[in-house]
């Protein structure tokens, strides 16, 4: 799955992707509800829909993270190896890309995040 234009650029992009899916998506899950909640709360006509905006805008990153963990593990994406290295309290090393990841753990965590994200998206419409 590697498209190597320049090796250094690929390794940088791989590290950026791994850091985004490991830490950035969680920050996004907390940042988006604050942004959309404040936008919806400050506009009078949209004020009743603020809980919808908060739940949906926080559910989308969780569902995306779950989907990335599931498909990334099944298709053996390189950034999943780096995420596993970070979860194992090792430094993310793009030069050591050996696939020794427990797929059950990643798929299990991915399913939890996917179910949580879908529940957060659907819950405001049910209640």
N, C-alpha and C positions, 0 to 999 in steps of 0.2 A: 504494500500500500504506500510505499515511500515514493515520492516524486522528488528526486534529488537534483535541484538546479545548482545550488551551491551548498556544500555540506554544512558550513557554519550557519548559514541562514536557516537550514532545515532544523538544526539543533536548537537554535534560538526560538523558532516558531513552535517547536515541540515543547520546550520548557514553558513558553508563554501559554500554550494551550493547556498543559498539565496544571499550571498554577491557576489558570482561570477556572477549570472544572473542579479543582480541589478547594480553592478559597474564594475566588471571585463570584461564583454563582451563589454562594451562601450570602455574601455581602449584597449581591443584587436582590436576593430574596427579601432582605430587610430594607433595602433602599427603595425599591419600587413601590411598596405599599405606602411608605412615607411620602413619596412624591405624588403618587396618584391620590392618596388620601387627602393630602393638603389641597390639591387642585379641586377635587370633588367637593371638599368641605367648604372651600371659599367661594364657590359659585352657588348661589341660592337655588337655582333650578335643579342642580345636581346633588344637593346636600343629602336628600334621602337615599341616594345610591352610593354613599361613601363606603358602607360595609361591603357592598359588591365589589367595588374597585380595590379595596384592601385585600380581600380574600383572593380574588382572581389574579391580581398582580403579584401576589406572593406565591400562588399555586403554580403559575406558569414556570418560574425558574426551577422549582422542585420537580415538576414533571419532566422538564428538559434534562435535569441532572440524572434522574432515574433512567430516562431513555438512553442517555449517553453511557451510563454505567452498564446497562444491559447489552446494548449493541456494541459498545466498545470492547466489552469482554468477549462476546461471542465472535466478533470479527477480528479480535486481537489488535486493537489500535495501539500504536506505540505510546501515546500519552497515558494509557492505562497502566503501562509498566512503570512509568515515572510516578504515577499516583500511588501505586502499590509500594514503591520504594519509600515514598514519603510517609505512608501509613505504617511502614515497618521501622520508622525512625531512622532512616538512612537518607543521605543526601541524594537529591534527584540527579542522576547521572545519565545523560543522553548517550554516552559512549558505551554503556553497559545495558543493552536492551535484550536481555534474555527473559523469555516468557516463563516465569515460575509462579504465576499468580493463581491463587485458589479461585477458580471461576465461580464456585458456589457462593463464596462470600460476596463477590462483586455483584452477582446476579441477585442475591438476597438483599443487599443494601440498595441496589437499583430498584427492585420491586417495592421496597419500603418507601423510597422517595417518590416513585411513580404513583403509588396508591395515595400517598399523602398529598401530592400535587393535584391529582384528579379529584380527591375529596375536597380540597380547598377551592377548586374551580366550580364543582357541582353543588357544594353545600349551600351557598347563598340562594340558589334557585329552588332548592328543596324546602328550606325554612320559610 
